[in-house]
Amino acid sequence: MTILHRRISRKTASAYAVLYRKARPVVVSLMPGDILEFRESGRRTRFQLPIETAFRYAVRLAANAKKVRK
């Protein structure tokens, strides 16, 4: 594993209409301090989320999906 010392950013392959009607790709960044950062491509507003929170949410979604399947 590599410890992050600087931001690593990637743009999504698809565009999404999350904040506005016009769909735009989303830029996702892994940041030092175990932070995920999201923003729409071409926009300045950034949204940060601790990786722990994202992981906890993903586990909760998987557990709920499993419960629904049963």
mmCIF file as Biopython writes it, N, C-alpha, C and O atoms, coordinates in Angstrom:
data_model
#
loop_
_atom_site.group_PDB
_atom_site.id
_atom_site.type_symbol
_atom_site.label_atom_id
_atom_site.label_alt_id
_atom_site.label_comp_id
_atom_site.label_asym_id
_atom_site.label_entity_id
_atom_site.label_seq_id
_atom_site.pdbx_PDB_ins_code
_atom_site.Cartn_x
_atom_site.Cartn_y
_atom_site.Cartn_z
_atom_site.occupancy
_atom_site.B_iso_or_equiv
_atom_site.auth_seq_id
_atom_site.auth_asym_id
_atom_site.pdbx_PDB_model_num
ATOM 1   N N  . MET A ? 1  ? 0.825   -1.185  0.000   1.0 0.0 1  A 1 
ATOM 2   C CA . MET A ? 1  ? 0.000   0.000   0.000   1.0 0.0 1  A 1 
ATOM 3   C C  . MET A ? 1  ? 0.872   1.252   0.000   1.0 0.0 1  A 1 
ATOM 4   O O  . MET A ? 1  ? 1.993   1.260   0.509   1.0 0.0 1  A 1 
ATOM 5   N N  . THR A ? 2  ? 0.326   2.286   -0.577  1.0 0.0 2  A 1 
ATOM 6   C CA . THR A ? 2  ? 1.026   3.555   -0.644  1.0 0.0 2  A 1 
ATOM 7   C C  . THR A ? 2  ? 0.337   4.569   0.256   1.0 0.0 2  A 1 
ATOM 8   O O  . THR A ? 2  ? -0.884  4.712   0.206   1.0 0.0 2  A 1 
ATOM 9   N N  . ILE A ? 3  ? 1.090   5.260   1.062   1.0 0.0 3  A 1 
ATOM 10  C CA . ILE A ? 3  ? 0.543   6.329   1.900   1.0 0.0 3  A 1 
ATOM 11  C C  . ILE A ? 3  ? 0.477   7.600   1.061   1.0 0.0 3  A 1 
ATOM 12  O O  . ILE A ? 3  ? 1.438   7.950   0.375   1.0 0.0 3  A 1 
ATOM 13  N N  . LEU A ? 4  ? -0.654  8.282   1.118   1.0 0.0 4  A 1 
ATOM 14  C CA . LEU A ? 4  ? -0.830  9.496   0.320   1.0 0.0 4  A 1 
ATOM 15  C C  . LEU A ? 4  ? -0.142  10.686  0.969   1.0 0.0 4  A 1 
ATOM 16  O O  . LEU A ? 4  ? -0.307  10.953  2.160   1.0 0.0 4  A 1 
ATOM 17  N N  . HIS A ? 5  ? 0.631   11.390  0.157   1.0 0.0 5  A 1 
ATOM 18  C CA . HIS A ? 5  ? 1.251   12.631  0.606   1.0 0.0 5  A 1 
ATOM 19  C C  . HIS A ? 5  ? 0.711   13.825  -0.176  1.0 0.0 5  A 1 
ATOM 20  O O  . HIS A ? 5  ? 0.933   14.977  0.198   1.0 0.0 5  A 1 
ATOM 21  N N  . ARG A ? 6  ? -0.006  13.535  -1.275  1.0 0.0 6  A 1 
ATOM 22  C CA . ARG A ? 6  ? -0.610  14.597  -2.071  1.0 0.0 6  A 1 
ATOM 23  C C  . ARG A ? 6  ? -1.899  14.074  -2.700  1.0 0.0 6  A 1 
ATOM 24  O O  . ARG A ? 6  ? -2.158  12.870  -2.703  1.0 0.0 6  A 1 
ATOM 25  N N  . ARG A ? 7  ? -2.681  14.968  -3.218  1.0 0.0 7  A 1 
ATOM 26  C CA . ARG A ? 7  ? -3.982  14.648  -3.806  1.0 0.0 7  A 1 
ATOM 27  C C  . ARG A ? 7  ? -3.813  13.831  -5.099  1.0 0.0 7  A 1 
ATOM 28  O O  . ARG A ? 7  ? -2.930  14.107  -5.911  1.0 0.0 7  A 1 
ATOM 29  N N  . ILE A ? 8  ? -4.676  12.826  -5.270  1.0 0.0 8  A 1 
ATOM 30  C CA . ILE A ? 8  ? -4.743  12.055  -6.512  1.0 0.0 8  A 1 
ATOM 31  C C  . ILE A ? 8  ? -6.157  12.212  -7.036  1.0 0.0 8  A 1 
ATOM 32  O O  . ILE A ? 8  ? -7.112  11.838  -6.355  1.0 0.0 8  A 1 
ATOM 33  N N  . SER A ? 9  ? -6.311  12.764  -8.247  1.0 0.0 9  A 1 
ATOM 34  C CA . SER A ? 9  ? -7.638  13.045  -8.795  1.0 0.0 9  A 1 
ATOM 35  C C  . SER A ? 9  ? -7.860  12.290  -10.092 1.0 0.0 9  A 1 
ATOM 36  O O  . SER A ? 9  ? -6.942  12.102  -10.890 1.0 0.0 9  A 1 
ATOM 37  N N  . ARG A ? 10 ? -9.112  11.859  -10.283 1.0 0.0 10 A 1 
ATOM 38  C CA . ARG A ? 10 ? -9.524  11.189  -11.512 1.0 0.0 10 A 1 
ATOM 39  C C  . ARG A ? 10 ? -10.915 11.671  -11.889 1.0 0.0 10 A 1 
ATOM 40  O O  . ARG A ? 10 ? -11.724 11.991  -11.018 1.0 0.0 10 A 1 
ATOM 41  N N  . LYS A ? 11 ? -11.193 11.723  -13.191 1.0 0.0 11 A 1 
ATOM 42  C CA . LYS A ? 11 ? -12.497 12.140  -13.697 1.0 0.0 11 A 1 
ATOM 43  C C  . LYS A ? 11 ? -13.287 10.890  -14.075 1.0 0.0 11 A 1 
ATOM 44  O O  . LYS A ? 11 ? -12.726 9.954   -14.644 1.0 0.0 11 A 1 
ATOM 45  N N  . THR A ? 12 ? -14.585 10.865  -13.767 1.0 0.0 12 A 1 
ATOM 46  C CA . THR A ? 12 ? -15.415 9.716   -14.088 1.0 0.0 12 A 1 
ATOM 47  C C  . THR A ? 12 ? -15.592 9.574   -15.601 1.0 0.0 12 A 1 
ATOM 48  O O  . THR A ? 12 ? -15.505 10.552  -16.344 1.0 0.0 12 A 1 
ATOM 49  N N  . ALA A ? 13 ? -15.840 8.353   -16.037 1.0 0.0 13 A 1 
ATOM 50  C CA . ALA A ? 13 ? -16.042 8.082   -17.462 1.0 0.0 13 A 1 
ATOM 51  C C  . ALA A ? 13 ? -17.397 8.592   -17.933 1.0 0.0 13 A 1 
ATOM 52  O O  . ALA A ? 13 ? -17.538 8.999   -19.087 1.0 0.0 13 A 1 
ATOM 53  N N  . SER A ? 14 ? -18.393 8.576   -17.055 1.0 0.0 14 A 1 
ATOM 54  C CA . SER A ? 14 ? -19.741 9.022   -17.405 1.0 0.0 14 A 1 
ATOM 55  C C  . SER A ? 14 ? -20.037 10.377  -16.765 1.0 0.0 14 A 1 
ATOM 56  O O  . SER A ? 14 ? -19.369 10.797  -15.820 1.0 0.0 14 A 1 
ATOM 57  N N  . ALA A ? 15 ? -21.040 11.041  -17.296 1.0 0.0 15 A 1 
ATOM 58  C CA . ALA A ? 15 ? -21.486 12.320  -16.740 1.0 0.0 15 A 1 
ATOM 59  C C  . ALA A ? 15 ? -22.742 12.083  -15.909 1.0 0.0 15 A 1 
ATOM 60  O O  . ALA A ? 15 ? -23.532 11.188  -16.208 1.0 0.0 15 A 1 
ATOM 61  N N  . TYR A ? 16 ? -22.922 12.888  -14.867 1.0 0.0 16 A 1 
ATOM 62  C CA . TYR A ? 16 ? -24.052 12.741  -13.957 1.0 0.0 16 A 1 
ATOM 63  C C  . TYR A ? 16 ? -24.701 14.095  -13.718 1.0 0.0 16 A 1 
ATOM 64  O O  . TYR A ? 16 ? -24.008 15.102  -13.577 1.0 0.0 16 A 1 
ATOM 65  N N  . ALA A ? 17 ? -26.021 14.122  -13.670 1.0 0.0 17 A 1 
ATOM 66  C CA . ALA A ? 17 ? -26.775 15.346  -13.371 1.0 0.0 17 A 1 
ATOM 67  C C  . ALA A ? 17 ? -27.159 15.295  -11.899 1.0 0.0 17 A 1 
ATOM 68  O O  . ALA A ? 17 ? -28.268 14.884  -11.560 1.0 0.0 17 A 1 
ATOM 69  N N  . VAL A ? 18 ? -26.257 15.706  -11.033 1.0 0.0 18 A 1 
ATOM 70  C CA . VAL A ? 18 ? -26.507 15.635  -9.590  1.0 0.0 18 A 1 
ATOM 71  C C  . VAL A ? 18 ? -26.950 16.991  -9.057  1.0 0.0 18 A 1 
ATOM 72  O O  . VAL A ? 18 ? -27.993 17.087  -8.411  1.0 0.0 18 A 1 
ATOM 73  N N  . LEU A ? 19 ? -26.190 18.015  -9.313  1.0 0.0 19 A 1 
ATOM 74  C CA . LEU A ? 19 ? -26.503 19.338  -8.773  1.0 0.0 19 A 1 
ATOM 75  C C  . LEU A ? 19 ? -27.320 20.195  -9.733  1.0 0.0 19 A 1 
ATOM 76  O O  . LEU A ? 19 ? -28.131 21.012  -9.296  1.0 0.0 19 A 1 
ATOM 77  N N  . TYR A ? 20 ? -27.115 20.017  -11.028 1.0 0.0 20 A 1 
ATOM 78  C CA . TYR A ? 20 ? -27.781 20.824  -12.044 1.0 0.0 20 A 1 
ATOM 79  C C  . TYR A ? 20 ? -28.340 19.903  -13.119 1.0 0.0 20 A 1 
ATOM 80  O O  . TYR A ? 20 ? -28.008 18.718  -13.159 1.0 0.0 20 A 1 
ATOM 81  N N  . ARG A ? 21 ? -29.179 20.438  -13.983 1.0 0.0 21 A 1 
ATOM 82  C CA . ARG A ? 21 ? -29.786 19.607  -15.034 1.0 0.0 21 A 1 
ATOM 83  C C  . ARG A ? 21 ? -28.768 19.100  -16.043 1.0 0.0 21 A 1 
ATOM 84  O O  . ARG A ? 21 ? -28.882 17.980  -16.541 1.0 0.0 21 A 1 
ATOM 85  N N  . LYS A ? 22 ? -27.782 19.920  -16.340 1.0 0.0 22 A 1 
ATOM 86  C CA . LYS A ? 22 ? -26.768 19.515  -17.312 1.0 0.0 22 A 1 
ATOM 87  C C  . LYS A ? 22 ? -25.821 18.508  -16.661 1.0 0.0 22 A 1 
ATOM 88  O O  . LYS A ? 22 ? -25.212 18.788  -15.628 1.0 0.0 22 A 1 
ATOM 89  N N  . ALA A ? 23 ? -25.710 17.348  -17.274 1.0 0.0 23 A 1 
ATOM 90  C CA . ALA A ? 23 ? -24.841 16.297  -16.733 1.0 0.0 23 A 1 
ATOM 91  C C  . ALA A ? 23 ? -23.378 16.661  -16.993 1.0 0.0 23 A 1 
ATOM 92  O O  . ALA A ? 23 ? -23.018 17.115  -18.079 1.0 0.0 23 A 1 
ATOM 93  N N  . ARG A ? 24 ? -22.554 16.453  -15.982 1.0 0.0 24 A 1 
ATOM 94  C CA . ARG A ? 24 ? -21.117 16.709  -16.077 1.0 0.0 24 A 1 
ATOM 95  C C  . ARG A ? 24 ? -20.372 15.544  -15.437 1.0 0.0 24 A 1 
ATOM 96  O O  . ARG A ? 24 ? -20.895 14.896  -14.530 1.0 0.0 24 A 1 
ATOM 97  N N  . PRO A ? 25 ? -19.148 15.271  -15.905 1.0 0.0 25 A 1 
ATOM 98  C CA . PRO A ? 25 ? -18.337 14.265  -15.209 1.0 0.0 25 A 1 
ATOM 99  C C  . PRO A ? 25 ? -18.042 14.735  -13.785 1.0 0.0 25 A 1 
ATOM 100 O O  . PRO A ? 25 ? -18.073 15.931  -13.496 1.0 0.0 25 A 1 
ATOM 101 N N  . VAL A ? 26 ? -17.761 13.797  -12.920 1.0 0.0 26 A 1 
ATOM 102 C CA . VAL A ? 26 ? -17.433 14.102  -11.532 1.0 0.0 26 A 1 
ATOM 103 C C  . VAL A ? 26 ? -15.937 13.857  -11.339 1.0 0.0 26 A 1 
ATOM 104 O O  . VAL A ? 26 ? -15.410 12.832  -11.771 1.0 0.0 26 A 1 
ATOM 105 N N  . VAL A ? 27 ? -15.263 14.794  -10.693 1.0 0.0 27 A 1 
ATOM 106 C CA . VAL A ? 27 ? -13.848 14.640  -10.365 1.0 0.0 27 A 1 
ATOM 107 C C  . VAL A ? 27 ? -13.782 14.123  -8.931  1.0 0.0 27 A 1 
ATOM 108 O O  . VAL A ? 27 ? -14.296 14.751  -8.005  1.0 0.0 27 A 1 
ATOM 109 N N  . VAL A ? 28 ? -13.140 12.967  -8.765  1.0 0.0 28 A 1 
ATOM 110 C CA . VAL A ? 28 ? -13.008 12.335  -7.451  1.0 0.0 28 A 1 
ATOM 111 C C  . VAL A ? 28 ? -11.545 12.392  -7.051  1.0 0.0 28 A 1 
ATOM 112 O O  . VAL A ? 28 ? -10.670 12.044  -7.844  1.0 0.0 28 A 1 
ATOM 113 N N  . SER A ? 29 ? -11.269 12.830  -5.820  1.0 0.0 29 A 1 
ATOM 114 C CA . SER A ? 29 ? -9.895  12.935  -5.342  1.0 0.0 29 A 1 
ATOM 115 C C  . SER A ? 29 ? -9.722  12.142  -4.053  1.0 0.0 29 A 1 
ATOM 116 O O  . SER A ? 29 ? -10.577 12.173  -3.168  1.0 0.0 29 A 1 
ATOM 117 N N  . LEU A ? 30 ? -8.607  11.436  -3.964  1.0 0.0 30 A 1 
ATOM 118 C CA . LEU A ? 30 ? -8.162  10.835  -2.705  1.0 0.0 30 A 1 
ATOM 119 C C  . LEU A ? 30 ? -7.177  11.826  -2.113  1.0 0.0 30 A 1 
ATOM 120 O O  . LEU A ? 30 ? -6.226  12.237  -2.777  1.0 0.0 30 A 1 
ATOM 121 N N  . MET A ? 31 ? -7.404  12.210  -0.863  1.0 0.0 31 A 1 
ATOM 122 C CA . MET A ? 31 ? -6.564  13.233  -0.259  1.0 0.0 31 A 1 
ATOM 123 C C  . MET A ? 31 ? -5.890  12.709  0.999   1.0 0.0 31 A 1 
ATOM 124 O O  . MET A ? 31 ? -6.403  11.800  1.652   1.0 0.0 31 A 1 
ATOM 125 N N  . PRO A ? 32 ? -4.746  13.281  1.337   1.0 0.0 32 A 1 
ATOM 126 C CA . PRO A ? 32 ? -4.104  12.891  2.593   1.0 0.0 32 A 1 
ATOM 127 C C  . PRO A ? 32 ? -5.065  13.100  3.764   1.0 0.0 32 A 1 
ATOM 128 O O  . PRO A ? 32 ? -5.902  14.002  3.741   1.0 0.0 32 A 1 
ATOM 129 N N  . GLY A ? 33 ? -4.934  12.267  4.767   1.0 0.0 33 A 1 
ATOM 130 C CA . GLY A ? 33 ? -5.840  12.364  5.904   1.0 0.0 33 A 1 
ATOM 131 C C  . GLY A ? 33 ? -7.084  11.510  5.707   1.0 0.0 33 A 1 
ATOM 132 O O  . GLY A ? 33 ? -8.067  11.668  6.432   1.0 0.0 33 A 1 
ATOM 133 N N  . ASP A ? 34 ? -7.052  10.593  4.719   1.0 0.0 34 A 1 
ATOM 134 C CA . ASP A ? 34 ? -8.164  9.675   4.453   1.0 0.0 34 A 1 
ATOM 135 C C  . ASP A ? 34 ? -9.464  10.412  4.160   1.0 0.0 34 A 1 
ATOM 136 O O  . ASP A ? 34 ? -10.492 10.168  4.791   1.0 0.0 34 A 1 
ATOM 137 N N  . ILE A ? 35 ? -9.395  11.314  3.195   1.0 0.0 35 A 1 
ATOM 138 C CA . ILE A ? 35 ? -10.547 12.118  2.781   1.0 0.0 35 A 1 
ATOM 139 C C  . ILE A ? 35 ? -10.830 11.855  1.308   1.0 0.0 35 A 1 
ATOM 140 O O  . ILE A ? 35 ? -9.908  11.805  0.493   1.0 0.0 35 A 1 
ATOM 141 N N  . LEU A ? 36 ? -12.110 11.686  0.966   1.0 0.0 36 A 1 
ATOM 142 C CA . LEU A ? 36 ? -12.567 11.655  -0.421  1.0 0.0 36 A 1 
ATOM 143 C C  . LEU A ? 36 ? -13.131 13.028  -0.740  1.0 0.0 36 A 1 
ATOM 144 O O  . LEU A ? 36 ? -13.843 13.620  0.072   1.0 0.0 36 A 1 
ATOM 145 N N  . GLU A ? 37 ? -12.812 13.532  -1.921  1.0 0.0 37 A 1 
ATOM 146 C CA . GLU A ? 37 ? -13.337 14.826  -2.320  1.0 0.0 37 A 1 
ATOM 147 C C  . GLU A ? 37 ? -13.998 14.683  -3.686  1.0 0.0 37 A 1 
ATOM 148 O O  . GLU A ? 37 ? -13.450 14.051  -4.588  1.0 0.0 37 A 1 
ATOM 149 N N  . PHE A ? 38 ? -15.183 15.276  -3.829  1.0 0.0 38 A 1 
ATOM 150 C CA . PHE A ? 38 ? -15.945 15.220  -5.072  1.0 0.0 38 A 1 
ATOM 151 C C  . PHE A ? 38 ? -16.231 16.639  -5.544  1.0 0.0 38 A 1 
ATOM 152 O O  . PHE A ? 38 ? -16.431 17.547  -4.738  1.0 0.0 38 A 1 
ATOM 153 N N  . ARG A ? 39 ? -16.248 16.816  -6.872  1.0 0.0 39 A 1 
ATOM 154 C CA . ARG A ? 39 ? -16.723 18.076  -7.452  1.0 0.0 39 A 1 
ATOM 155 C C  . ARG A ? 39 ? -17.129 17.804  -8.881  1.0 0.0 39 A 1 
ATOM 156 O O  . ARG A ? 39 ? -16.640 16.861  -9.503  1.0 0.0 39 A 1 
ATOM 157 N N  . GLU A ? 40 ? -18.021 18.622  -9.406  1.0 0.0 40 A 1 
ATOM 158 C CA . GLU A ? 40 ? -18.384 18.507  -10.809 1.0 0.0 40 A 1 
ATOM 159 C C  . GLU A ? 40 ? -17.259 19.104  -11.648 1.0 0.0 40 A 1 
ATOM 160 O O  . GLU A ? 40 ? -16.663 20.115  -11.276 1.0 0.0 40 A 1 
ATOM 161 N N  . SER A ? 41 ? -16.979 18.483  -12.762 1.0 0.0 41 A 1 
ATOM 162 C CA . SER A ? 41 ? -15.957 18.993  -13.657 1.0 0.0 41 A 1 
ATOM 163 C C  . SER A ? 41 ? -16.366 20.389  -14.140 1.0 0.0 41 A 1 
ATOM 164 O O  . SER A ? 41 ? -17.490 20.590  -14.601 1.0 0.0 41 A 1 
ATOM 165 N N  . GLY A ? 42 ? -15.456 21.333  -14.032 1.0 0.0 42 A 1 
ATOM 166 C CA . GLY A ? 42 ? -15.736 22.701  -14.448 1.0 0.0 42 A 1 
ATOM 167 C C  . GLY A ? 42 ? -16.359 23.563  -13.369 1.0 0.0 42 A 1 
ATOM 168 O O  . GLY A ? 42 ? -16.651 24.734  -13.615 1.0 0.0 42 A 1 
ATOM 169 N N  . ARG A ? 43 ? -16.568 23.025  -12.200 1.0 0.0 43 A 1 
ATOM 170 C CA . ARG A ? 43 ? -17.144 23.776  -11.091 1.0 0.0 43 A 1 
ATOM 171 C C  . ARG A ? 43 ? -16.138 23.836  -9.948  1.0 0.0 43 A 1 
ATOM 172 O O  . ARG A ? 43 ? -15.230 23.009  -9.870  1.0 0.0 43 A 1 
ATOM 173 N N  . ARG A ? 44 ? -16.301 24.813  -9.066  1.0 0.0 44 A 1 
ATOM 174 C CA . ARG A ? 44 ? -15.347 24.994  -7.963  1.0 0.0 44 A 1 
ATOM 175 C C  . ARG A ? 44 ? -15.810 24.401  -6.641  1.0 0.0 44 A 1 
ATOM 176 O O  . ARG A ? 44 ? -14.989 24.127  -5.765  1.0 0.0 44 A 1 
ATOM 177 N N  . THR A ? 45 ? -17.115 24.200  -6.486  1.0 0.0 45 A 1 
ATOM 178 C CA . THR A ? 45 ? -17.646 23.713  -5.214  1.0 0.0 45 A 1 
ATOM 179 C C  . THR A ? 45 ? -17.176 22.284  -4.964  1.0 0.0 45 A 1 
ATOM 180 O O  . THR A ? 45 ? -17.372 21.401  -5.800  1.0 0.0 45 A 1 
ATOM 181 N N  . ARG A ? 46 ? -16.556 22.065  -3.812  1.0 0.0 46 A 1 
ATOM 182 C CA . ARG A ? 46 ? -16.012 20.755  -3.458  1.0 0.0 46 A 1 
ATOM 183 C C  . ARG A ? 46 ? -16.770 20.191  -2.263  1.0 0.0 46 A 1 
ATOM 184 O O  . ARG A ? 46 ? -17.194 20.922  -1.369  1.0 0.0 46 A 1 
ATOM 185 N N  . PHE A ? 47 ? -16.927 18.872  -2.273  1.0 0.0 47 A 1 
ATOM 186 C CA . PHE A ? 47 ? -17.606 18.174  -1.194  1.0 0.0 47 A 1 
ATOM 187 C C  . PHE A ? 47 ? -16.653 17.118  -0.654  1.0 0.0 47 A 1 
ATOM 188 O O  . PHE A ? 47 ? -16.165 16.276  -1.409  1.0 0.0 47 A 1 
ATOM 189 N N  . GLN A ? 48 ? -16.386 17.157  0.643   1.0 0.0 48 A 1 
ATOM 190 C CA . GLN A ? 48 ? -15.440 16.219  1.251   1.0 0.0 48 A 1 
ATOM 191 C C  . GLN A ? 48 ? -16.164 15.243  2.160   1.0 0.0 48 A 1 
ATOM 192 O O  . GLN A ? 48 ? -17.167 15.572  2.792   1.0 0.0 48 A 1 
ATOM 193 N N  . LEU A ? 49 ? -15.623 14.026  2.206   1.0 0.0 49 A 1 
ATOM 194 C CA . LEU A ? 49 ? -16.209 12.954  2.993   1.0 0.0 49 A 1 
ATOM 195 C C  . LEU A ? 49 ? -15.088 12.086  3.532   1.0 0.0 49 A 1 
ATOM 196 O O  . LEU A ? 49 ? -14.246 11.630  2.760   1.0 0.0 49 A 1 
ATOM 197 N N  . PRO A ? 50 ? -15.053 11.842  4.841   1.0 0.0 50 A 1 
ATOM 198 C CA . PRO A ? 50 ? -14.042 10.934  5.373   1.0 0.0 50 A 1 
ATOM 199 C C  . PRO A ? 50 ? -14.243 9.529   4.801   1.0 0.0 50 A 1 
ATOM 200 O O  . PRO A ? 50 ? -15.380 9.088   4.632   1.0 0.0 50 A 1 
ATOM 201 N N  . ILE A ? 51 ? -13.159 8.829   4.505   1.0 0.0 51 A 1 
ATOM 202 C CA . ILE A ? 51 ? -13.246 7.487   3.936   1.0 0.0 51 A 1 
ATOM 203 C C  . ILE A ? 51 ? -13.986 6.553   4.890   1.0 0.0 51 A 1 
ATOM 204 O O  . ILE A ? 51 ? -14.716 5.670   4.439   1.0 0.0 51 A 1 
ATOM 205 N N  . GLU A ? 52 ? -13.815 6.729   6.182   1.0 0.0 52 A 1 
ATOM 206 C CA . GLU A ? 52 ? -14.517 5.900   7.160   1.0 0.0 52 A 1 
ATOM 207 C C  . GLU A ? 52 ? -16.031 6.020   6.987   1.0 0.0 52 A 1 
ATOM 208 O O  . GLU A ? 52 ? -16.740 5.016   7.052   1.0 0.0 52 A 1 
ATOM 209 N N  . THR A ? 53 ? -16.525 7.225   6.771   1.0 0.0 53 A 1 
ATOM 210 C CA . THR A ? 53 ? -17.953 7.448   6.582   1.0 0.0 53 A 1 
ATOM 211 C C  . THR A ? 53 ? -18.442 6.803   5.291   1.0 0.0 53 A 1 
ATOM 212 O O  . THR A ? 53 ? -19.511 6.193   5.271   1.0 0.0 53 A 1 
ATOM 213 N N  . ALA A ? 54 ? -17.675 6.931   4.217   1.0 0.0 54 A 1 
ATOM 214 C CA . ALA A ? 54 ? -18.045 6.320   2.937   1.0 0.0 54 A 1 
ATOM 215 C C  . ALA A ? 54 ? -18.077 4.795   3.055   1.0 0.0 54 A 1 
ATOM 216 O O  . ALA A ? 54 ? -18.985 4.155   2.525   1.0 0.0 54 A 1 
ATOM 217 N N  . PHE A ? 55 ? -17.106 4.215   3.736   1.0 0.0 55 A 1 
ATOM 218 C CA . PHE A ? 55 ? -17.052 2.770   3.916   1.0 0.0 55 A 1 
ATOM 219 C C  . PHE A ? 55 ? -18.233 2.295   4.759   1.0 0.0 55 A 1 
ATOM 220 O O  . PHE A ? 55 ? -18.876 1.298   4.430   1.0 0.0 55 A 1 
ATOM 221 N N  . ARG A ? 56 ? -18.515 3.008   5.841   1.0 0.0 56 A 1 
ATOM 222 C CA . ARG A ? 56 ? -19.642 2.652   6.710   1.0 0.0 56 A 1 
ATOM 223 C C  . ARG A ? 56 ? -20.960 2.692   5.927   1.0 0.0 56 A 1 
ATOM 224 O O  . ARG A ? 56 ? -21.808 1.815   6.092   1.0 0.0 56 A 1 
ATOM 225 N N  . TYR A ? 57 ? -21.128 3.703   5.082   1.0 0.0 57 A 1 
ATOM 226 C CA . TYR A ? 57 ? -22.337 3.832   4.271   1.0 0.0 57 A 1 
ATOM 227 C C  . TYR A ? 57 ? -22.436 2.692   3.255   1.0 0.0 57 A 1 
ATOM 228 O O  . TYR A ? 57 ? -23.518 2.143   3.048   1.0 0.0 57 A 1 
ATOM 229 N N  . ALA A ? 58 ? -21.322 2.333   2.625   1.0 0.0 58 A 1 
ATOM 230 C CA . ALA A ? 58 ? -21.312 1.234   1.654   1.0 0.0 58 A 1 
ATOM 231 C C  . ALA A ? 58 ? -21.680 -0.096  2.320   1.0 0.0 58 A 1 
ATOM 232 O O  . ALA A ? 58 ? -22.423 -0.891  1.744   1.0 0.0 58 A 1 
ATOM 233 N N  . VAL A ? 59 ? -21.169 -0.337  3.512   1.0 0.0 59 A 1 
ATOM 234 C CA . VAL A ? 59 ? -21.496 -1.568  4.253   1.0 0.0 59 A 1 
ATOM 235 C C  . VAL A ? 59 ? -22.978 -1.584  4.605   1.0 0.0 59 A 1 
ATOM 236 O O  . VAL A ? 59 ? -23.640 -2.614  4.476   1.0 0.0 59 A 1 
ATOM 237 N N  . ARG A ? 60 ? -23.499 -0.443  5.050   1.0 0.0 60 A 1 
ATOM 238 C CA . ARG A ? 60 ? -24.921 -0.352  5.398   1.0 0.0 60 A 1 
ATOM 239 C C  . ARG A ? 60 ? -25.800 -0.607  4.180   1.0 0.0 60 A 1 
ATOM 240 O O  . ARG A ? 60 ? -26.807 -1.305  4.293   1.0 0.0 60 A 1 
ATOM 241 N N  . LEU A ? 61 ? -25.447 -0.059  3.017   1.0 0.0 61 A 1 
ATOM 242 C CA . LEU A ? 61 ? -26.216 -0.299  1.795   1.0 0.0 61 A 1 
ATOM 243 C C  . LEU A ? 61 ? -26.196 -1.775  1.415   1.0 0.0 61 A 1 
ATOM 244 O O  . LEU A ? 61 ? -27.226 -2.330  1.032   1.0 0.0 61 A 1 
ATOM 245 N N  . ALA A ? 62 ? -25.034 -2.414  1.517   1.0 0.0 62 A 1 
ATOM 246 C CA . ALA A ? 62 ? -24.925 -3.837  1.188   1.0 0.0 62 A 1 
ATOM 247 C C  . ALA A ? 62 ? -25.757 -4.683  2.146   1.0 0.0 62 A 1 
ATOM 248 O O  . ALA A ? 62 ? -26.411 -5.637  1.723   1.0 0.0 62 A 1 
ATOM 249 N N  . ALA A ? 63 ? -25.737 -4.341  3.431   1.0 0.0 63 A 1 
ATOM 250 C CA . ALA A ? 63 ? -26.523 -5.086  4.410   1.0 0.0 63 A 1 
ATOM 251 C C  . ALA A ? 63 ? -28.020 -4.924  4.143   1.0 0.0 63 A 1 
ATOM 252 O O  . ALA A ? 63 ? -28.776 -5.892  4.230   1.0 0.0 63 A 1 
ATOM 253 N N  . ASN A ? 64 ? -28.442 -3.713  3.821   1.0 0.0 64 A 1 
ATOM 254 C CA . ASN A ? 64 ? -29.866 -3.486  3.501   1.0 0.0 64 A 1 
ATOM 255 C C  . ASN A ? 64 ? -30.285 -4.228  2.236   1.0 0.0 64 A 1 
ATOM 256 O O  . ASN A ? 64 ? -31.382 -4.783  2.177   1.0 0.0 64 A 1 
ATOM 257 N N  . ALA A ? 65 ? -29.428 -4.241  1.233   1.0 0.0 65 A 1 
ATOM 258 C CA . ALA A ? 65 ? -29.730 -4.971  -0.005  1.0 0.0 65 A 1 
ATOM 259 C C  . ALA A ? 65 ? -29.842 -6.468  0.264   1.0 0.0 65 A 1 
ATOM 260 O O  . ALA A ? 65 ? -30.708 -7.143  -0.293  1.0 0.0 65 A 1 
ATOM 261 N N  . LYS A ? 66 ? -28.973 -6.973  1.108   1.0 0.0 66 A 1 
ATOM 262 C CA . LYS A ? 66 ? -29.011 -8.396  1.459   1.0 0.0 66 A 1 
ATOM 263 C C  . LYS A ? 66 ? -30.294 -8.720  2.212   1.0 0.0 66 A 1 
ATOM 264 O O  . LYS A ? 66 ? -30.903 -9.769  1.998   1.0 0.0 66 A 1 
ATOM 265 N N  . LYS A ? 67 ? -30.701 -7.811  3.097   1.0 0.0 67 A 1 
ATOM 266 C CA . LYS A ? 67 ? -31.936 -7.999  3.866   1.0 0.0 67 A 1 
ATOM 267 C C  . LYS A ? 67 ? -33.155 -8.018  2.951   1.0 0.0 67 A 1 
ATOM 268 O O  . LYS A ? 67 ? -34.077 -8.806  3.162   1.0 0.0 67 A 1 
ATOM 269 N N  . VAL A ? 68 ? -33.166 -7.152  1.933   1.0 0.0 68 A 1 
ATOM 270 C CA . VAL A ? 68 ? -34.276 -7.071  0.993   1.0 0.0 68 A 1 
ATOM 271 C C  . VAL A ? 68 ? -34.356 -8.343  0.134   1.0 0.0 68 A 1 
ATOM 272 O O  . VAL A ? 68 ? -35.450 -8.819  -0.171  1.0 0.0 68 A 1 
ATOM 273 N N  . ARG A ? 69 ? -33.204 -8.886  -0.250  1.0 0.0 69 A 1 
ATOM 274 C CA . ARG A ? 69 ? -33.178 -10.118 -1.058  1.0 0.0 69 A 1 
ATOM 275 C C  . ARG A ? 69 ? -33.779 -11.291 -0.309  1.0 0.0 69 A 1 
ATOM 276 O O  . ARG A ? 69 ? -34.387 -12.166 -0.927  1.0 0.0 69 A 1 
ATOM 277 N N  . LYS A ? 70 ? -33.626 -11.331 1.003   1.0 0.0 70 A 1 
ATOM 278 C CA . LYS A ? 70 ? -34.165 -12.447 1.787   1.0 0.0 70 A 1 
ATOM 279 C C  . LYS A ? 70 ? -35.614 -12.313 1.903   1.0 0.0 70 A 1 
ATOM 280 O O  . LYS A ? 70 ? -36.263 -13.152 2.527   1.0 0.0 70 A 1 
#
